[in-house]
Amino acid sequence: MALLKVEGVSVSFRSARGWFGHEENVVIQDLDLSVNAGEIVAVVGASGSGKSVLAQAIMGILPANAKLKGQINYAGEPLTMERQLHLRGDELVYIPQSVSYLDPLLRVGWQVQPVSQKTGCKHGSEHRSMMQKAEQELTGYGLTPGTSRKFPFELSGGMARRVLMATATSGAPKLIIADEPTPGIHPEVLAETMKQFRQLANEGVGILWITHDITTALTAADRISVFYAGSNVEMAQVCDFTGKGERLRHPYTKALWNALPQNEFQPLSGTQPVSSQRLLSEGCTFAPRCIGATTACTGARPELRKVREGEVRCINAT
C-alpha cells in the first residue's frame, strides 16, 4: 500500500475578470501519483507545470481561492483537512521553496524543534538539551557551531535553506514534501544532503522531492515523475535516464533529458501552455510541440498507462 496516493487531482484558481466576471485557471489536471514508504520520488518539470501547487495541496496550505478536486490518501485514509492539521509539522513535514517561511523573530535553534516539542514552557536543563539537539541537527547540514543562536536575517540564502531542511528532519517524520529545497547550496554540501535524505528513505520515510535539478535527483531518487502543463506525463525509473533517453517513454521526458548540458544541450521548440489554456486543450497538451504527434493525439487527453515497467501519458509510447 502506498504511503501517499494522489488520484485524479485537479487544482484551479478562481480570479476576477473585469468588473463582475470570474475565470478559472487550471494549474493541475487529472494528476495521479504515489509515494511508498522508504522511497524517494523526484518530481521534475518546467516552471508552471504544477509541482509546487501539488505540494501545497498535500500539506493543506492552498490559498482561499483554490479549488481542489480528486482524492489524496495518506497511509490508506483520505488526507482530510483535520488530518492535515493533526499531522502537519510532525509526521507530515514540508520543506518550502521560500526561505521566508522562517520566523524572523525567533532564533534558528528554536525553529528547528519538532512541533510536538515546542508546546509548553521550556526552562533550564530541558531548554539546553533542546538547543544542543538543534545544534547537532544543524551541523549535520554543514552549518557552523553557533548557528542555532542566530536569527534568520543573519543567514545567507544557502544557510537558510539548510535550516529549513533541518527543521523537517529533526523529529520523526513519515512523509517529507520537499519543494525545491536545494538552490544556492554548495555542491559538496548538496551531495551530503542527498545522502542524508537517502538514509531517511532507507529507514522507511517516504519523500516527495520537487526539483528542477534532474542530475542531482538521480543521485538519490528511486523514481522520477515528470510534470508538463499540470499533469505527470511519465513515471520513470532512475535507470531509464541514460544515453540519449532511449529507455524513456514520453517525448517530453526525452527532450528534457537531452536538453541538459551533458546531453548535447538540445533545445525544445515552443512553450508550455499557460494555465488559462489547459481546459481548452482536448487532446495531449504536449502535441503542439511533439515531432511525433498524429491527428489521434488531438482527439482525447491520454490516460496514464503502464509501459515497460513505467507509466506514461502518450498513445504512441511503446
C-alpha positions in Angstrom: 0.0 0.0 0.0 1.3 3.4 -1.0 2.1 5.8 1.9 0.9 8.8 -0.3 -1.6 8.3 -3.1 -2.8 11.1 -5.3 -5.7 10.1 -7.6 -7.4 12.3 -10.3 -6.4 15.5 -8.5 -7.1 18.8 -10.2 -6.5 22.3 -8.8 -7.7 25.5 -10.2 -7.7 29.1 -9.0 -10.6 31.5 -9.3 -9.8 35.1 -10.2 -11.7 38.2 -11.0 -12.1 39.2 -14.7 -13.5 42.6 -15.4 -16.0 44.3 -13.1 -18.2 41.3 -12.4 -16.8 38.3 -14.1 -14.5 35.5 -12.9 -12.3 32.9 -14.6 -10.9 29.5 -13.6 -7.2 29.0 -14.2 -6.3 25.3 -14.1 -2.9 24.6 -12.7 -3.2 20.8 -12.1 -5.4 18.5 -14.1 -6.2 14.8 -13.5 -2.9 14.1 -11.7 -2.0 10.6 -10.4 1.0 10.0 -8.2 2.1 7.7 -5.4 5.0 7.6 -2.9 5.8 4.4 -1.0 7.4 4.2 2.5 11.1 4.1 2.1 11.1 5.7 -1.3 12.2 9.0 -2.8 10.0 10.1 -5.8 11.5 13.1 -7.5 9.1 15.5 -9.4 10.8 17.4 -12.2 9.5 19.7 -14.9 9.4 23.3 -16.1 8.2 26.2 -14.0 4.5 26.5 -14.1 3.8 22.8 -14.5 2.1 22.5 -11.1 4.9 21.0 -8.9 4.7 23.4 -6.0 0.9 23.5 -6.2 0.8 19.8 -5.7 3.0 20.2 -2.5 0.6 22.8 -1.2 -2.4 20.6 -1.9 -0.9 17.7 0.0 0.0 19.9 3.0 -3.4 21.7 3.0 -1.9 25.2 2.5 -3.6 26.2 -0.8 -4.8 29.8 -0.9 -8.5 30.5 -0.3 -9.3 31.0 -4.0 -8.1 27.5 -4.9 -10.5 24.7 -5.8 -9.3 21.1 -5.3 -10.9 18.0 -6.9 -9.9 14.4 -6.6 -8.5 12.3 -3.8 -5.4 12.4 -1.7 -4.8 9.5 0.6 -2.2 9.1 3.3 -1.5 5.8 5.0 -4.6 4.3 3.4 -7.0 7.0 4.5 -8.2 10.3 3.0 -6.0 13.2 3.9 -8.7 15.5 5.1 -8.2 19.0 6.4 -8.5 17.7 10.0 -5.8 15.1 9.4 -3.5 17.6 7.7 -3.8 19.9 10.8 -3.1 17.0 13.1 -0.1 15.5 11.2 1.5 18.6 9.8 4.8 19.5 11.3 5.4 16.1 12.9 4.5 13.0 10.9 3.9 15.0 7.7 6.5 17.7 7.1 7.2 20.3 4.5 10.4 21.9 3.2 9.2 25.1 1.5 10.7 26.7 -1.6 10.9 30.1 0.0 13.2 30.9 3.0 10.6 33.5 4.1 8.9 30.6 5.9 11.4 31.0 8.7 10.1 33.2 11.5 12.2 36.4 11.6 11.6 36.9 15.3 12.8 33.5 16.5 16.3 32.2 16.8 17.0 29.3 14.4 17.6 26.7 17.1 14.0 27.1 18.4 12.6 26.8 14.9 14.4 23.5 14.3 12.4 21.8 17.1 9.6 19.5 16.0 6.1 21.0 16.6 5.3 18.4 19.3 8.3 19.5 21.4 7.5 23.2 21.3 4.4 23.0 23.4 4.7 24.3 27.0 7.3 26.5 28.5 10.9 25.1 28.5 13.3 26.1 31.2 16.8 25.2 32.5 18.3 21.8 31.5 15.3 20.9 29.3 15.8 24.0 27.2 19.6 23.5 27.0 19.0 19.9 25.9 16.7 21.0 23.1 19.2 23.6 21.9 22.0 21.1 21.9 19.9 18.7 19.8 19.1 21.6 17.4 22.8 22.4 17.1 23.6 18.8 16.2 20.8 18.8 13.5 22.3 22.0 12.0 25.9 20.8 12.0 24.7 17.7 10.2 23.8 20.0 7.2 27.3 21.6 7.2 26.3 24.7 9.3 28.9 26.0 11.7 28.5 25.7 15.5 26.6 28.6 16.9 24.1 28.8 14.0 21.3 27.8 16.4 21.7 31.1 18.2 21.3 33.2 15.1 18.2 34.9 13.7 17.1 34.3 10.1 18.4 37.7 8.9 21.9 36.6 9.9 21.9 33.7 7.5 22.8 33.5 3.8 20.2 32.1 1.4 22.0 28.7 1.3 22.3 28.6 5.1 18.6 29.4 5.4 17.7 26.5 3.1 19.7 24.1 5.1 18.0 25.3 8.3 14.6 24.6 6.6 15.8 21.1 5.8 16.9 20.6 9.4 13.5 21.6 10.7 11.9 18.9 8.5 14.1 16.1 9.7 14.6 17.0 13.4 11.6 14.9 14.6 10.4 11.5 13.3 8.7 12.3 10.0 7.0 9.6 8.0 6.4 11.7 4.8 8.5 14.6 3.7 7.4 17.0 1.0 10.4 19.0 -0.2 9.7 21.8 -2.6 12.9 23.0 -4.4 14.9 22.8 -1.2 18.5 22.9 -2.6 19.1 26.0 -4.8 22.2 28.0 -3.6 23.7 25.2 -1.7 27.4 24.4 -2.2 27.9 21.2 -4.3 29.7 19.3 -1.6 27.0 20.2 1.0 24.4 19.2 -1.6 25.9 15.8 -2.1 26.0 15.2 1.6 22.4 16.4 2.0 21.2 13.9 -0.7 23.0 11.2 1.2 21.1 12.2 4.4 17.7 12.1 2.7 18.6 8.7 1.1 19.4 7.4 4.6 16.0 8.7 5.8 14.3 6.8 3.0 16.3 3.7 3.8 14.9 4.0 7.3 11.3 3.9 6.0 10.5 7.6 5.4 8.6 8.5 2.1 9.9 11.6 0.4 8.4 13.6 -2.5 11.3 15.7 -3.8 10.3 18.6 -6.1 13.2 20.0 -8.1 14.5 21.4 -11.4 17.8 19.6 -11.0 17.4 16.2 -12.6 21.0 15.4 -12.3 21.0 15.7 -8.5 17.7 13.9 -8.2 19.1 10.9 -10.0 21.8 10.5 -7.3 19.2 9.7 -4.6 15.7 9.1 -6.0 14.0 5.7 -6.8 11.6 7.0 -9.3 11.2 10.2 -11.4 7.8 11.8 -12.1 7.9 14.2 -15.0 5.4 17.1 -15.0 4.1 19.0 -18.0 1.3 21.5 -18.2 -0.3 20.5 -14.9 0.0 16.7 -15.0 2.5 14.0 -14.8 3.3 12.7 -18.3 5.7 9.9 -17.2 6.8 8.0 -14.1 10.2 6.5 -14.9 12.9 4.5 -13.1 16.2 6.2 -12.4 17.9 3.7 -14.6 15.9 4.9 -17.6 17.8 8.1 -17.7 20.8 7.0 -19.7 22.3 7.5 -23.1 20.1 9.7 -25.4 17.0 8.7 -23.4 16.2 5.6 -25.5 14.6 3.9 -22.4 12.3 6.8 -21.7 8.7 6.7 -22.8 7.4 10.2 -23.3 8.8 12.6 -25.9 8.8 15.5 -23.4 10.9 13.4 -20.9 13.3 12.6 -23.7 13.5 16.3 -24.7 14.0 17.3 -21.1 16.9 14.8 -20.7 18.6 15.7 -23.9 18.4 19.5 -23.1 20.8 19.0 -20.2 24.3 20.4 -20.9 25.9 17.0 -20.6 23.4 15.6 -23.2 24.2 17.9 -26.1 22.1 20.8 -24.9 19.3 20.2 -27.5 16.6 22.9 -27.3 12.9 22.1 -27.4 10.9 24.4 -29.6 7.6 26.0 -28.5 6.3 26.8 -25.0 4.3 25.1 -22.3 0.6 26.2 -22.4 -0.3 28.6 -19.6 -2.9 27.6 -17.0 -5.8 29.5 -18.7 -5.3 27.4 -21.9 -5.3 24.0 -20.3 -9.0 23.4 -20.1 -9.3 24.4 -23.8 -7.0 21.6 -24.9 -9.0 18.4 -25.8 -6.0 16.2 -26.6 -2.5 15.8 -25.4 -1.2 19.1 -24.1 2.3 18.3 -25.5 1.1 17.6 -29.0 1.8 21.1 -30.4 5.5 20.7 -29.6 5.8 17.0 -30.3 7.5 15.9 -33.6 5.8 12.5 -33.4 2.3 13.8 -32.9 -0.5 12.5 -35.1 -4.2 13.5 -35.6 -5.1 11.0 -32.9 -3.1 12.9 -30.4 -5.5 15.9 -30.6 -8.7 13.8 -30.0 -8.7 13.0 -26.3 -6.5 13.5 -23.3 -4.3 10.4 -22.8 -4.6 8.4 -19.7 -1.6 7.3 -17.6 -0.8 3.7 -18.6 1.9 1.2 -17.8 4.6 0.8 -20.4 7.9 -1.1 -19.9 7.8 -1.0 -16.0 6.9 2.7 -16.0 3.9 4.9 -16.6 3.2 7.3 -19.4 0.6 9.6 -20.9 1.2 9.1 -24.6 -0.8 7.0 -27.0 2.2 6.4 -29.2 4.6 5.2 -26.4 5.8 1.6 -26.7 
